[in-house]
């Protein structure tokens, strides 16, 4: 009970300090739906609303939320001090370390379970996971700062030698009341006439999504919003009559809760390749090799 409650309080404090659910998700490096679930669970636990939610504005605290924030802040500081005190008396065993660098979207939606599986079979290993955008991931592994790197691309990866270990699908999503939501098949011509919300094209991920869309014969699709934060793209699609093209695992929660519908597009399915990259001029270590095997099994199972 207590660990989960402390985590909910940590998320609650992050929302208050960051000013919004989206900003808190970015700060904590978790998904927006995960933040919402923590807050809902905390509100159920304390039996009252903590935020006054107003569409299109920053969430503000209720009076109960203000009192909880004041006390929770003090409590979490005490927990931190206690953890530090206990750590001083904890025997330190020499641990092996494995440093993983991953593209943020993969760390959030694809790598969580394989990494947990790895920790179960390697409990004595100190695992360090660094996440960032595509360009940061490549720079880190090229400089030898990580033991293994995982990124996603559409097409070849010429910068570094890599192994394609799997693929992940992208799809087109709309709100349930969108005119295309009930159609059994949506043509490329119909998509061409619809407005899109898209990832900004000033980085690799945005260029990759653009390449996926244009590969279907949609070079001139209409972009009405350009967003850097992936979860917000899905959020906007739930509120406006627009089409979002995005990473299927990132949209699963929205689809499962009925907030979004994936369109059945009359075209080949869109896939991006998942690359495993080793540091240049360095043989993979045994820990990195064992992690790679878990990742390969994960993608082999999901492709069946």
N, C-alpha and C positions, 0 to 999 in steps of 0.2 A: 504493500500500500504506500509506504513512505517514499521509496524511490520514484514512483510514478507521480506522486503529489509534488515532490520537489521539482521534477522536470516540468510539470504544468506551471508551477510558480515561476520557474526560469523563463518559460515562453511568455507568460503573462507580463513579466517585468520587461522583457525585450520588446513586446508590442507597445507598452506604454512609453519606453525610452525612445524607440525608433519612430513612433508616431503612426504606424499603420501595420496591418497584418503582412502586407507584401514586404515592407522594409524589414520587419522582424524576421521573416523567412530568409531574406538575403543575409541578415546579420548572423543568424544561427546556422545558415547553410542547410536548411531543410525546405520542404515544399510548402507552398501557401496552404493547401488542404490540410497538411499536418499541423500547421499553426492553428487553423480553425478548429480542428478536432481537439487539440489540447485545451483551447479556451472553452469550447463547449463542455468538455469533460469537467473542467474546473468549475464552471458555472453550475453544472448539475451537482457537483460535490458540495459547494457552499450554499446552493439553493437560491441563487439570485443572479440577475444580470449584472455583468461587470462593465459593459460598454454600452453607450448609446450609439447604435449603428445608424449612420445616415449615408445613403447612397451618394457617392461622388465626393465625400469629404472624409477627413481624418477621423478615426474613431476616438470618441472622448469617453472619459470614465464616468460611471454613475457614482453616487455618494458611497455605496458599498464598495465599488471598485477602488475608489480613492483610499478608503480605510484599509482595504486588503493590500493595496500597493505599498502603503506606508509600513505596514507590519511585515509584509513578505520581503521587502528590501532588507529590513533589519535581520529577519530570520535567515535569509540566504547568506548574509555576511557572516553570521554566526556559524552556519554550516561550513562555509569556506574556511574559517579559522580553525574549526574543529578538525576538518580534513587535513589541514596543514600540520596541526599538532600531532595527529595520529601518524602522518607520513614520516615524521622525524624518528619515530620508534619502530618503523616497519623494516624488517631485514631486507637488504637489497641483494638480490641474486643477479649474477651477470647474465644478461639477456642478449639473444640475437635480435638484430633489428632488420626489418624489411620496410623500405620506403617506396610507396606507390604514388605515382603522379597520374591523375585522371582528369579528363575533361569533365567539367562540372555536371553537365546533363547526364553523363554516364554514371557518375558517382551517386547522383540522386535517385536514378530510376532503374539502373541495370546492375551495378556492381555491389549493392548492399548485401544481397543474399550470398553471392559467392564469397565475399570478404568475411561474412559471418561464418560460413562453412569452413573457411581457411583457419579462422581463429579457433574454432572448435577442435580441429585436428592438430593445431600448433599453439596450444595454450601458453607456452613459455616464450613465445616470440613477441617482441615489442613491435607493433605495427604502426607505421606512420603513414597517414593518407593525406596527401596534398592535392587540392583541386584548383582548377582555374579554367580560363578559356583555352581554346585549341592552341593558340600561339604560345601561351604560357607553358602548356604541357610539353610542347615540342622543345621549347628553350630549356626547360628543366632537364629533360632526358638527354638532350644534346650536350649539356654541360656536365653530365654525370651526377646530378643531384638526386636522382631516383634510381632504384634498382629495376623498375619496370614501369612502363607507361601505357595508358589505354586511351585511345581517341577514336573519333568517328568521322568518316569522310564519305563523300560521293565521288567515286573514281579513284585514281591512283594517288599514292602518297609518295611523291618523289623526294621529299626532304631527307628522309631517313629510311634505312632498311627496316621493314616491318613484316609481320605475319597477320593475315586476315583470319581471325578466329571465329567470326560470326557476322550476322547481319541483323539490323533492327528496322522495323517498318515505320514509314511516315504515312499519314492519312489526312483527309480533309474533314473538318468538323464544323458543325453549325448548331445553333440552339434548336430545341424541339419544335418551336413555332416558326422556324424559317421555311419559306416556300419549297425548298428542295429537300427538307427533312423526311417527308413521307414518300418520296419517289424511290421506286425499286432500283432504278438505274439513272445516274446523272451523266449526261454527255459532256465532253470537253467544251462544246459550244455553249452549253448552259453555264458552265463554270466561268467561261470567258466574260460573260455579261455580269458576273457578280463582283461586288467589292470584297477585298481581302484585307485582313490584318496580318502583317508579316514581320519577321525578324529583320532588324536593321542590317543592311548589307555592308557595314563597315568592318566586318570581321569574318572569319572563316565560316562560322555556323550559319550566318545569314546568307553568305554566298552559296553554301551547300544547299540550303532550303530552296533558294532561288534556282539553282541548277536542277534540283529534283522537279520543281514545278514546270520549268521550261522544257524539261525532257519529255513531257507529255504533250508538247505542242502548244504551250501557253506562255510564249515570250512576252505577251502584251497584257498580262493580267493586271487588274486595277488594284492598286494598293492605296487604301485610305488611312491606314495607321501603320507606323513603323515603331516597333517596340523592342527593346533590348532584353527585358526580363520575360522569360518564357512562360511562366505561370500566368502573368498578366494578359498574355495573348489569349489564352483559354478563357480567362475571366471576361475579357471584352466580347468574345464570341458568344458568351451566354447572355449578354445584355443587348447586343445590337444585331441587326440582320446582315452579318458579314460572315465570310468564310475564313477559317483558320487552317493553315497547313502546318502540321506539327508532328512531333515525336509521339508515336502511339503510346508508349509506356507513360509519358507525361500527361496524357489525356485520359488515362484509364479511370481515375477517380471521378472526373467530370462525367464520363459516359456511364459509369456504374451508378452514380447518383441521379442520373436523368437530366443533368444540366446541359450536356452536349450529346449530339448524335453524329456518328461517323457516316459520311456519305458513301454510298456504293457507286463509285465512279467507274464508268465504262471505259477503262484504260488499264494498262499494266500496273501492278502494285509498285509502290515506291519503296526502295530499300537503300540504306546507307551501310557501308562496311565498318566493322569494328576491328581496329588494328591494335596489335600488341607490339610494342617497340622496346628494344633493349638498349642500354647505353652503348654508344659506339666505342669500339676498341676495348671491349670488356666482355668476358664470357659471363653468361647468366649464372647467378649463384643458385644453390640448391633450393633456397626458400622461394626465390622468384620462379624457379622452374616448377615447383609444386603448386604455387598459386596459379601459374599459367595453365596447368593441367585441370584445375578446378574450373577455371574460366572456359576452357575448351569443352568440358563436359556440360557446363551450363548451356552453352549455345547449341551443342549437339542435341541436348534434350528438348530445348524449345523449338528446334527446327523440325522435330518429328511430326 
